Amino acid sequence: MLENEITYPHINSFLADVLKQSDPLLEEMEKYARKAYIPIIQPESAQFLKMLCTVSKPKRVLEIGTAIGYSSIILARTMDENGVIDTVEIDEDMIEKAAGYIKRAGLENKIRVLHGDAAEVLECLGTPYDFIFLDAAKGRYIEMLPHCLRLLKPEGIFVTDNVLYRGMVAKDGFIEHKHRTIIVRLKEYINLLCRNNELTTSIIPIGDGITVSVRTGSNES
């Protein structure tokens, strides 16, 4: 296995071929993201997210980290026609770009982009969600976790992307200083999820690593 890979290269190549994008708008968004160095969910992770949404049939979805709206559009297309998505983004340029793509997808009445710092926006939300997708600043996952748990309905699904961070979270030995803090925080975040008695959590080593948690206990204090 190559350094900073969490799956074998030949598996990545196989999945990329099998999951090759066939939707023109999503393909355009993928090309733009690569060209502009904007991180979006990886294809195998996107397919897994779509599957989870299809199975759970959420009415209300919260996404933290809109970027250009790629995963919002995937989720919205998977939901029932009455389903709604609130997605949080702080970068005004990203919001403008996402709004354009969302409008072209015909989903502007289904996806609501909330502008602001994620933790501050989450504090203002009170209505619970069936499905929460956390894909924001990885170093702040721990800060956002209590808000996400507060907003997650009983039997709701909570998904977090990038938890293995290029495989470095599971790596033994030396970690470069520039990555060390985020690795420590991600390890703590994973431990918090796995040790939470209200959740049943699984760690899926696809894409950049995904955790899937289901609320099996009460969120009442």
Buried (B, 14 or more C-beta within 10 A) or exposed (E): EEEEEBBEEEEBEEBEEEBEBEEEBBEEBBEBBEEEEBEBBBBBBBBBBBEBBEEBEBEBBBBBBBBBBBBBBBBBBBBEEEBBBBBBBBBEEBBEBBBEBBEBBEBEEBBEBBEEBBBEBBEEBEEBBBBBBBBBBBBBBEBBBEBBBBBBBBEBBBBBBBBBBBBBBBBEEEBEEEBEEBBEBBBEBBEBBBEBEBBBBEBBEBBBBBBBBBBEEEBEE
